[in-house]
């Protein structure tokens, strides 16, 4: 009998923010409190309103029918898995502010539209997973009135705001009634929406009993995939959530950070440390299903993270210090005893949203290297929409611009399609093969994937601006180069070179 791993390992995923991907049909009917922007107006509404708040009330009108219309494009790019942003009915465009879990947002479509998308995707061999939010709801959620017992309370009996956000109330996810009702929601997505899996927003915070009860859905739907958001190395936690059936997979943020730090700052020791821990301490079944990324809806896009953007005093904007958070933890200059300067931070983001030609050229070269590593480590490569076409942008809202159908970077688009093809053609090794970090210094990595039938894939990359000699261990006479940038070879990588080779 097949397992979840058998169904999902070896896939290539694209992450889609539904409102920002593609709009099919006419503009949606107006809803009070929502602004509908023109798709070509790609500058976010980042400034505060008259009350000094930063509302996420502006939409572009992307919908489920739009995703379905673009399935041929997604398939043509080589993706066979889609990870959708939350669909629940709520106030803000991203829908991480849960209003009503039982309903799909009317601007996104209907349950029939979701079923149509998932059914059409399945016919093309594409699996669809949906982001679901259980850690918190909006303060305006229907559940605040109908189920006040679900919420965590402070000493005065008031709902606890999640992470200081006054408009988001934190849920007690160990509450039996909440667990029961949310299990019905997941079942509705599976039965009525025909989805193939779920990504749990803030999954690392969800109660063990909550996750175990959701996992019992596998008795009826054995191939459903569960992925947890997890920012740190799971085995550093008291409850790693990866050993007792709570989840199938995690967002592989530790390797995201390792890849980006190495590309940006040459931090080889950090790469080796994270690589060793993830790929020795995680169960093998989890390793094969890790959702690998180098940009998500919560981080700057890859091009911006790898551009040489400086702050005052010639300090890099991206965080170089592994002891002070991840590379994308860039808000420190805007923190003070008076609080966080949201306006100042967003102003900086807006002013630096478009890279200079020099910055863009370097970021493109380093992004090719970063993507090659992301596709080569164990797990499912997952590309954030926009990153696949060379888009730029700092953190939310700048990393969530509407998809640039009008002017994509065709070179980056072609490169991602090529990586998907390399992965698919060698899926026997990439899906199941073990991994070995053969070389890792400040500017060169040679990564091996191999099985025990004698098949081996070698990925060699460099961030050096000069030609770089390399030495591939073991006899490489039978290694056949299947892709190389510029004049890279088994003996030497071109500047910012990428090489894939296979031995049968």
HUZITA-V366554 format. One record per residue. N is the residue number from 1. RES is the residue in three letters. PSI is psi as a letter, one per 20 degrees, with the letter a starting at -180 (999 if undefined). OMEGA is omega as a letter, one per 20 degrees, with the letter a starting at -180 (NA if undefined). NEAR is the number of other ideal C-beta (glycine too) atoms within 12 Angstrom. Layout:
[[N,RES,PSI,OMEGA,NEAR] [N,RES,PSI,OMEGA,NEAR]]
This chain:
[[1,UNK,p,r,9] [2,UNK,q,r,10] [3,UNK,r,r,18] [4,UNK,h,r,33] [5,UNK,g,a,28] [6,UNK,h,a,19] [7,UNK,h,a,29] [8,UNK,h,a,37] [9,UNK,q,r,38] [10,UNK,j,r,32] [11,UNK,r,r,43] [12,UNK,p,a,44] [13,UNK,q,r,48] [14,UNK,p,r,47] [15,UNK,p,a,45] [16,UNK,p,r,48] [17,UNK,o,a,44] [18,UNK,g,a,46] [19,UNK,h,a,45] [20,UNK,j,a,43] [21,UNK,f,r,43] [22,UNK,p,r,33] [23,UNK,p,r,32] [24,UNK,q,r,25] [25,UNK,a,a,18] [26,UNK,q,r,12] [27,UNK,q,a,21] [28,UNK,q,r,26] [29,UNK,q,a,12] [30,UNK,q,r,13] [31,UNK,p,a,20] [32,UNK,p,r,8] [33,UNK,i,r,18] [34,UNK,q,r,26] [35,UNK,p,r,25] [36,UNK,o,a,25] [37,UNK,q,r,25] [38,UNK,p,a,16] [39,UNK,h,a,23] [40,UNK,i,r,14] [41,UNK,n,a,16] [42,UNK,j,r,30] [43,UNK,p,a,22] [44,UNK,q,r,32] [45,UNK,m,a,28] [46,UNK,i,a,30] [47,UNK,q,a,20] [48,UNK,q,r,17] [49,UNK,a,a,16] [50,UNK,i,r,7] [51,UNK,i,a,7] [52,UNK,j,r,10] [53,UNK,r,r,17] [54,UNK,m,a,26] [55,UNK,q,r,25] [56,UNK,l,a,31] [57,UNK,j,a,25] [58,UNK,p,a,32] [59,UNK,r,r,40] [60,UNK,i,r,38] [61,UNK,j,r,35] [62,UNK,q,a,42] [63,UNK,r,a,38] [64,UNK,h,r,46] [65,UNK,h,r,29] [66,UNK,g,r,37] [67,UNK,g,r,43] [68,UNK,g,r,39] [69,UNK,h,a,24] [70,UNK,j,r,32] [71,UNK,h,r,33] [72,UNK,h,r,17] [73,UNK,g,a,28] [74,UNK,g,r,40] [75,UNK,g,r,25] [76,UNK,h,r,19] [77,UNK,i,r,34] [78,UNK,j,r,33] [79,UNK,q,r,40] [80,UNK,k,r,36] [81,UNK,p,r,45] [82,UNK,p,r,46] [83,UNK,o,a,50] [84,UNK,q,r,50] [85,UNK,r,a,39] [86,UNK,q,a,43] [87,UNK,i,a,48] [88,UNK,q,r,41] [89,UNK,p,a,29] [90,UNK,a,a,40] [91,UNK,h,a,31] [92,UNK,q,a,40] [93,UNK,h,a,40] [94,UNK,h,r,37] [95,UNK,k,r,40] [96,UNK,i,r,37] [97,UNK,n,a,33] [98,UNK,p,r,44] [99,UNK,g,r,34] [100,UNK,o,a,29] [101,UNK,h,a,38] [102,UNK,i,a,25] [103,UNK,q,r,27] [104,UNK,q,a,34] [105,UNK,p,a,38] [106,UNK,h,r,25] [107,UNK,h,r,38] [108,UNK,h,a,44] [109,UNK,b,a,34] [110,UNK,r,r,21] [111,UNK,h,r,28] [112,UNK,h,r,17] [113,UNK,h,r,31] [114,UNK,g,r,37] [115,UNK,g,r,26] [116,UNK,g,r,26] [117,UNK,g,a,43] [118,UNK,h,r,36] [119,UNK,g,r,22] [120,UNK,h,r,26] [121,UNK,g,a,38] [122,UNK,h,r,24] [123,UNK,h,r,18] [124,UNK,j,a,25] [125,UNK,j,a,22] [126,UNK,p,r,37] [127,UNK,q,a,38] [128,UNK,p,r,47] [129,UNK,q,a,46] [130,UNK,p,r,44] [131,UNK,p,r,39] [132,UNK,q,a,39] [133,UNK,o,a,40] [134,UNK,i,a,44] [135,UNK,h,a,37] [136,UNK,r,r,39] [137,UNK,r,r,46] [138,UNK,q,r,35] [139,UNK,i,r,28] [140,UNK,j,a,22] [141,UNK,q,r,34] [142,UNK,h,a,23] [143,UNK,h,r,35] [144,UNK,h,r,25] [145,UNK,h,a,17] [146,UNK,h,a,18] [147,UNK,m,r,24] [148,UNK,h,a,23] [149,UNK,i,a,19] [150,UNK,i,a,35] [151,UNK,q,r,33] [152,UNK,q,a,27] [153,UNK,q,r,18] [154,UNK,a,a,12] [155,UNK,i,r,7] [156,UNK,j,r,7] [157,UNK,j,r,11] [158,UNK,q,r,16] [159,UNK,q,a,31] [160,UNK,p,r,25] [161,UNK,p,r,21] [162,UNK,p,r,29] [163,UNK,k,r,16] [164,UNK,i,r,12] [165,UNK,o,a,24] [166,UNK,h,a,18] [167,UNK,j,r,29] [168,UNK,p,a,33] [169,UNK,p,a,33] [170,UNK,p,a,36] [171,UNK,q,r,40] [172,UNK,n,a,31] [173,UNK,j,r,36] [174,UNK,i,a,21] [175,UNK,p,a,26] [176,UNK,h,r,18] [177,UNK,g,r,22] [178,UNK,g,r,35] [179,UNK,g,a,28] [180,UNK,g,a,19] [181,UNK,h,a,28] [182,UNK,h,r,39] [183,UNK,h,r,30] [184,UNK,h,r,20] [185,UNK,g,r,34] [186,UNK,g,r,37] [187,UNK,h,r,26] [188,UNK,g,r,27] [189,UNK,h,a,38] [190,UNK,g,a,33] [191,UNK,g,a,19] [192,UNK,h,a,24] [193,UNK,i,r,37] [194,UNK,k,r,29] [195,UNK,r,a,42] [196,UNK,i,r,38] [197,UNK,r,a,43] [198,UNK,q,r,46] [199,UNK,p,a,46] [200,UNK,o,r,40] [201,UNK,p,a,38] [202,UNK,k,a,31] [203,UNK,h,a,39] [204,UNK,i,a,32] [205,UNK,i,a,29] [206,UNK,q,a,38] [207,UNK,q,a,29] [208,UNK,g,a,27] [209,UNK,h,r,23] [210,UNK,g,a,38] [211,UNK,h,a,39] [212,UNK,h,r,23] [213,UNK,h,r,31] [214,UNK,h,a,41] [215,UNK,i,r,31] [216,UNK,i,r,22] [217,UNK,h,r,31] [218,UNK,h,r,28] [219,UNK,h,a,14] [220,UNK,h,a,14] [221,UNK,n,a,24] [222,UNK,i,a,21] [223,UNK,j,a,27] [224,UNK,p,a,35] [225,UNK,p,r,45] [226,UNK,p,r,44] [227,UNK,p,r,45] [228,UNK,p,r,44] [229,UNK,p,a,35] [230,UNK,o,a,38] [231,UNK,h,a,28] [232,UNK,r,r,26] [233,UNK,p,a,31] [234,UNK,h,a,35] [235,UNK,j,r,24] [236,UNK,i,a,20] [237,UNK,q,r,21] [238,UNK,h,r,10] [239,UNK,n,a,24] [240,UNK,h,r,27] [241,UNK,j,a,36] [242,UNK,j,a,35] [243,UNK,i,a,17] [244,UNK,k,r,15] [245,UNK,j,r,23] [246,UNK,h,a,34] [247,UNK,r,r,42] [248,UNK,h,a,44] [249,UNK,r,r,44] [250,UNK,q,r,45] [251,UNK,p,a,45] [252,UNK,l,a,44] [253,UNK,h,r,38] [254,UNK,h,r,37] [255,UNK,h,r,48] [256,UNK,g,a,46] [257,UNK,g,a,43] [258,UNK,g,a,40] [259,UNK,g,a,47] [260,UNK,g,r,49] [261,UNK,h,r,41] [262,UNK,g,a,43] [263,UNK,h,a,46] [264,UNK,h,a,40] [265,UNK,i,r,28] [266,UNK,k,a,23] [267,UNK,n,a,31] [268,UNK,h,a,25] [269,UNK,h,r,19] [270,UNK,g,r,33] [271,UNK,g,a,41] [272,UNK,h,a,26] [273,UNK,g,a,25] [274,UNK,g,r,38] [275,UNK,g,a,36] [276,UNK,g,a,22] [277,UNK,g,a,23] [278,UNK,g,a,40] [279,UNK,j,r,34] [280,UNK,h,a,20] [281,UNK,h,r,23] [282,UNK,q,r,36] [283,UNK,q,a,27] [284,UNK,h,a,22] [285,UNK,h,r,25] [286,UNK,g,r,39] [287,UNK,g,a,35] [288,UNK,h,a,37] [289,UNK,j,r,44] [290,UNK,p,r,43] [291,UNK,o,a,49] [292,UNK,p,r,48] [293,UNK,r,r,47] [294,UNK,j,r,50] [295,UNK,q,r,46] [296,UNK,a,r,44] [297,UNK,i,a,41] [298,UNK,i,a,31] [299,UNK,r,r,38] [300,UNK,q,r,46] [301,UNK,q,a,45] [302,UNK,g,a,49] [303,UNK,g,a,47] [304,UNK,h,r,44] [305,UNK,h,a,47] [306,UNK,j,r,43] [307,UNK,q,a,36] [308,UNK,m,a,27] [309,UNK,p,a,31] [310,UNK,q,r,17] [311,UNK,a,r,21] [312,UNK,q,r,9] [313,UNK,j,r,8] [314,UNK,k,r,9] [315,UNK,p,r,16] [316,UNK,q,r,24] [317,UNK,h,r,35] [318,UNK,p,a,39] [319,UNK,o,a,29] [320,UNK,i,a,28] [321,UNK,o,a,19] [322,UNK,i,a,24] [323,UNK,j,r,10] [324,UNK,k,r,15] [325,UNK,a,a,21] [326,UNK,r,a,36] [327,UNK,h,a,38] [328,UNK,j,r,36] [329,UNK,n,a,28] [330,UNK,j,a,31] [331,UNK,i,a,28] [332,UNK,g,a,19] [333,UNK,i,a,20] [334,UNK,j,r,23] [335,UNK,q,r,16] [336,UNK,r,r,12] [337,UNK,i,r,6] [338,UNK,i,a,9] [339,UNK,a,a,13] [340,UNK,p,a,19] [341,UNK,n,a,19] [342,UNK,g,a,24] [343,UNK,g,a,19] [344,UNK,h,a,22] [345,UNK,g,a,30] [346,UNK,h,r,28] [347,UNK,g,r,19] [348,UNK,g,r,27] [349,UNK,g,a,35] [350,UNK,g,a,24] [351,UNK,h,a,17] [352,UNK,j,a,28] [353,UNK,g,r,31] [354,UNK,p,a,23] [355,UNK,q,r,31] [356,UNK,q,r,16] [357,UNK,h,r,11] [358,UNK,g,r,13] [359,UNK,g,a,26] [360,UNK,g,a,26] [361,UNK,g,r,23] [362,UNK,g,a,27] [363,UNK,h,r,42] [364,UNK,g,a,34] [365,UNK,g,a,36] [366,UNK,h,r,41] [367,UNK,h,r,48] [368,UNK,g,r,45] [369,UNK,g,a,46] [370,UNK,g,r,48] [371,UNK,h,r,48] [372,UNK,g,r,44] [373,UNK,g,a,46] [374,UNK,h,r,48] [375,UNK,i,a,47] [376,UNK,h,r,41] [377,UNK,r,a,46] [378,UNK,p,r,43] [379,UNK,a,a,48] [380,UNK,o,r,48] [381,UNK,p,a,48] [382,UNK,p,a,46] [383,UNK,p,r,45] [384,UNK,p,r,45] [385,UNK,p,a,47] [386,UNK,g,r,40] [387,UNK,h,a,49] [388,UNK,i,a,45] [389,UNK,k,r,36] [390,UNK,k,r,35] [391,UNK,r,r,40] [392,UNK,r,r,36] [393,UNK,p,r,44] [394,UNK,b,a,40] [395,UNK,r,r,34] [396,UNK,p,j,31] [397,UNK,j,a,38] [398,UNK,i,r,36] [399,UNK,j,a,35] [400,UNK,k,r,45] [401,UNK,r,r,44] [402,UNK,q,a,37] [403,UNK,p,a,36] [404,UNK,m,r,28] [405,UNK,i,a,25] [406,UNK,h,a,15] [407,UNK,m,r,14] [408,UNK,q,r,23] [409,UNK,o,a,27] [410,UNK,h,r,15] [411,UNK,g,r,21] [412,UNK,g,r,32] [413,UNK,g,r,31] [414,UNK,h,a,20] [415,UNK,g,r,34] [416,UNK,g,r,42] [417,UNK,h,r,30] [418,UNK,g,r,28] [419,UNK,g,r,40] [420,UNK,h,r,37] [421,UNK,g,r,24] [422,UNK,g,a,34] [423,UNK,g,a,45] [424,UNK,g,a,25] [425,UNK,h,a,22] [426,UNK,k,a,33] [427,UNK,h,r,28] [428,UNK,h,r,23] [429,UNK,g,a,37] [430,UNK,h,a,41] [431,UNK,h,a,31] [432,UNK,i,a,27] [433,UNK,q,r,36] [434,UNK,r,a,25] [435,UNK,q,r,36] [436,UNK,p,r,29] [437,UNK,n,a,35] [438,UNK,g,r,27] [439,UNK,p,r,27] [440,UNK,n,r,32] [441,UNK,a,a,23] [442,UNK,h,r,22] [443,UNK,j,r,32] [444,UNK,p,r,37] [445,UNK,p,r,43] [446,UNK,o,a,39] [447,UNK,p,r,45] [448,UNK,p,r,34] [449,UNK,p,a,39] [450,UNK,q,r,29] [451,UNK,a,a,23] [452,UNK,k,r,11] [453,UNK,j,r,13] [454,UNK,j,r,16] [455,UNK,p,a,26] [456,UNK,p,r,35] [457,UNK,p,r,44] [458,UNK,p,r,44] [459,UNK,p,r,51] [460,UNK,p,a,43] [461,UNK,q,r,45] [462,UNK,q,r,40] [463,UNK,j,r,39] [464,UNK,q,r,26] [465,UNK,j,r,17] [466,UNK,q,r,15] [467,UNK,p,a,21] [468,UNK,o,r,31] [469,UNK,q,r,21] [470,UNK,q,r,34] [471,UNK,o,r,18] [472,UNK,o,a,31] [473,UNK,q,a,19] [474,UNK,r,a,18] [475,UNK,o,a,11] [476,UNK,j,a,24] [477,UNK,h,a,11] [478,UNK,j,r,17] [479,UNK,p,r,30] [480,UNK,p,r,22] [481,UNK,p,r,28] [482,UNK,i,r,25] [483,UNK,p,r,33] [484,UNK,p,r,30] [485,UNK,q,r,29] [486,UNK,c,a,19] [487,UNK,k,r,15] [488,UNK,q,a,33] [489,UNK,a,r,25] [490,UNK,i,r,30] [491,UNK,h,a,22] [492,UNK,p,r,24] [493,UNK,p,r,41] [494,UNK,r,r,27] [495,UNK,p,a,25] [496,UNK,k,a,32] [497,UNK,q,r,39] [498,UNK,p,r,45] [499,UNK,p,r,41] [500,UNK,p,r,41] [501,UNK,q,a,36] [502,UNK,q,r,32] [503,UNK,p,r,28] [504,UNK,999,NA,17]]
